[in-house]
Amino acid sequence: MKKKMLFILIGTAMLLVVTFAMFKSSALKHIQIEKSVVIKAAPREVFDMVKYLANFPKWSPFLAQDPEQNYEVKGEDGSVGAQYHWNGNKGSDLGYQEIVAIEDGKHIGMKCTIEKPFVAHPTFDYYFSETSAGVVVKQRFELQSGTMDAFFMWLFGAKAEMEKTNMQGLELLKKALEQ
């Protein structure tokens, strides 16, 4: 009788833990992160730094984290369809980002295809506006994921890491343009 009661208590506790974890991770099935930075540089210079993928190594947080990363721009750089391919961390990181929309001086949309270390398809949208303080660059990152991916992102604190990396990229963009 005592063993049966113990198994029921352990089973109930495990069910509560799994339910709590699934509830918390469900918020990560759709991640949207918005960050912005003000850059003291000419609007065209700021816009072109993002538009031309050959410039990305100057402000890539991923290249800053993995300086031995290999990269290549394919297609007509600075136009819809241009792609920035990367292969880093000794083959553990693989993917590309592609320009999917350009509104001159105002917006650049990119979709990402990550093949390793996991499969994902986030999007990045960059919005540019002039203010008296400088050019505001707003980055919006979005990622849709399944239940299990969301669970592992919650388990390993992936959203906080994504926020940190996105902000690092914007700070590197600012640094590259204000030097």
C-alpha positions as CSV (number, residue, x, y, z in Angstrom):
1,M,0.0,0.0,0.0
2,K,2.8,2.4,0.9
3,K,4.6,1.6,-2.4
4,K,1.4,2.3,-4.4
5,M,1.0,5.7,-2.6
6,L,4.6,6.6,-3.3
7,F,4.3,5.8,-7.0
8,I,1.1,7.9,-7.1
9,L,2.9,10.8,-5.5
10,I,5.9,10.6,-7.7
11,G,3.7,10.2,-10.8
12,T,1.6,13.2,-9.8
13,A,4.7,15.3,-9.1
14,M,6.2,14.3,-12.5
15,L,2.9,15.2,-14.3
16,L,2.8,18.6,-12.6
17,V,6.4,19.3,-13.6
18,V,5.8,18.3,-17.2
19,T,2.6,20.4,-17.3
20,F,4.4,23.4,-15.9
21,A,7.2,23.0,-18.4
22,M,4.9,22.7,-21.4
23,F,2.9,25.7,-20.2
24,K,6.0,27.9,-19.8
25,S,7.5,26.7,-23.1
26,S,4.3,27.3,-25.1
27,A,5.1,31.1,-24.9
28,L,8.2,30.4,-27.0
29,K,6.3,28.9,-30.0
30,H,6.3,32.4,-31.4
31,I,9.2,34.6,-30.5
32,Q,9.3,38.2,-31.4
33,I,12.2,40.4,-30.4
34,E,12.5,44.1,-31.1
35,K,15.7,46.0,-30.5
36,S,16.9,49.4,-31.7
37,V,19.9,51.6,-31.8
38,V,20.6,55.2,-32.7
39,I,23.5,55.7,-35.1
40,K,25.2,59.0,-35.8
41,A,25.9,58.6,-39.5
42,A,24.4,59.5,-42.8
43,P,21.1,57.8,-43.5
44,R,22.3,56.3,-46.8
45,E,25.5,55.0,-45.2
46,V,23.5,53.3,-42.4
47,F,20.9,51.8,-44.9
48,D,23.7,50.5,-47.2
49,M,25.6,48.9,-44.4
50,V,22.6,46.6,-43.8
51,K,21.5,46.3,-47.5
52,Y,24.8,45.1,-48.8
53,L,25.5,41.7,-47.4
54,A,29.2,42.0,-48.1
55,N,29.2,44.5,-45.2
56,F,27.7,42.0,-42.7
57,P,31.1,40.7,-41.5
58,K,31.7,44.3,-40.2
59,W,28.8,44.0,-37.7
60,S,27.9,40.3,-37.5
61,P,27.6,39.1,-33.9
62,F,28.0,35.5,-35.1
63,L,31.4,36.3,-36.7
64,A,32.4,38.2,-33.5
65,Q,31.6,35.0,-31.6
66,D,33.3,32.7,-34.2
67,P,36.0,34.7,-36.0
68,E,37.0,31.5,-38.0
69,Q,33.5,31.3,-39.6
70,N,33.5,31.0,-43.4
71,Y,31.0,33.1,-45.3
72,E,30.1,34.0,-48.9
73,V,27.6,36.3,-50.6
74,K,25.6,34.8,-53.5
75,G,23.5,36.6,-56.0
76,E,23.4,40.4,-56.7
77,D,24.5,41.9,-53.4
78,G,22.1,44.7,-52.2
79,S,19.1,43.3,-54.1
80,V,16.2,41.0,-53.3
81,G,17.4,37.5,-53.6
82,A,21.0,38.1,-52.5
83,Q,22.1,35.6,-49.9
84,Y,24.8,35.5,-47.1
85,H,25.9,31.9,-46.5
86,W,27.8,30.9,-43.4
87,N,29.6,27.8,-42.1
88,G,31.0,28.1,-38.6
89,N,32.0,26.4,-35.4
90,K,34.0,23.8,-37.4
91,G,30.9,22.8,-39.4
92,S,28.5,22.9,-36.5
93,D,26.7,26.1,-37.7
94,L,25.3,26.2,-41.2
95,G,22.8,28.3,-43.0
96,Y,22.1,31.5,-44.9
97,Q,20.0,34.6,-44.9
98,E,18.3,36.1,-47.9
99,I,17.1,39.6,-48.7
100,V,13.3,39.3,-49.4
101,A,12.2,42.9,-49.3
102,I,13.8,46.4,-49.8
103,E,12.0,49.7,-49.4
104,D,14.7,52.2,-50.2
105,G,15.9,54.0,-47.1
106,K,13.1,52.6,-44.9
107,H,13.1,48.8,-44.6
108,I,15.0,45.7,-45.4
109,G,13.4,42.3,-44.8
110,M,15.5,39.1,-44.5
111,K,14.6,35.5,-44.0
112,C,17.0,33.1,-42.5
113,T,17.5,29.4,-43.1
114,I,19.4,27.7,-40.3
115,E,20.4,24.1,-41.1
116,K,22.7,23.4,-38.1
117,P,22.8,23.0,-35.1
118,F,19.0,22.9,-35.5
119,V,16.6,23.7,-38.2
120,A,14.8,27.0,-38.0
121,H,13.5,29.8,-40.3
122,P,13.5,33.1,-38.5
123,T,13.0,36.5,-40.1
124,F,14.7,39.8,-39.6
125,D,13.2,43.1,-40.5
126,Y,15.2,46.3,-40.2
127,Y,13.4,49.7,-40.2
128,F,15.3,53.0,-40.6
129,S,14.1,56.5,-39.6
130,E,15.9,59.8,-39.2
131,T,15.7,61.7,-36.0
132,S,17.6,64.7,-34.6
133,A,19.7,62.3,-32.6
134,G,20.7,60.2,-35.6
135,V,19.4,57.3,-37.6
136,V,17.2,54.9,-35.6
137,V,17.6,51.3,-36.7
138,K,14.9,49.0,-35.4
139,Q,15.4,45.3,-35.8
140,R,12.4,42.9,-35.5
141,F,13.2,39.2,-35.2
142,E,10.5,36.6,-35.4
143,L,10.7,32.8,-35.0
144,Q,7.9,30.2,-35.1
145,S,8.6,26.8,-33.6
146,G,7.0,23.6,-32.7
147,T,6.1,22.4,-29.2
148,M,9.3,20.3,-28.7
149,D,11.6,23.0,-30.0
150,A,9.8,25.6,-27.8
151,F,10.3,23.2,-24.8
152,F,14.1,23.0,-25.4
153,M,14.4,26.7,-26.0
154,W,12.7,27.3,-22.6
155,L,14.8,24.6,-20.9
156,F,18.1,26.2,-22.1
157,G,17.0,29.9,-21.9
158,A,17.4,30.4,-25.7
159,K,15.2,33.6,-25.9
160,A,17.5,35.5,-23.5
161,E,20.5,34.4,-25.6
162,M,18.7,35.5,-28.8
163,E,18.0,38.9,-27.3
164,K,21.6,39.3,-26.3
165,T,22.9,38.3,-29.7
166,N,20.5,40.6,-31.5
167,M,21.5,43.6,-29.4
168,Q,25.2,42.8,-29.9
169,G,24.7,42.9,-33.7
170,L,23.0,46.3,-33.4
171,E,25.8,47.6,-31.2
172,L,28.4,46.3,-33.7
173,L,26.5,48.0,-36.5
174,K,26.7,51.3,-34.6
175,K,30.4,50.9,-33.9
176,A,31.2,50.1,-37.5
177,L,29.4,53.2,-38.7
178,E,30.5,55.6,-36.0
179,Q,34.3,54.9,-36.2
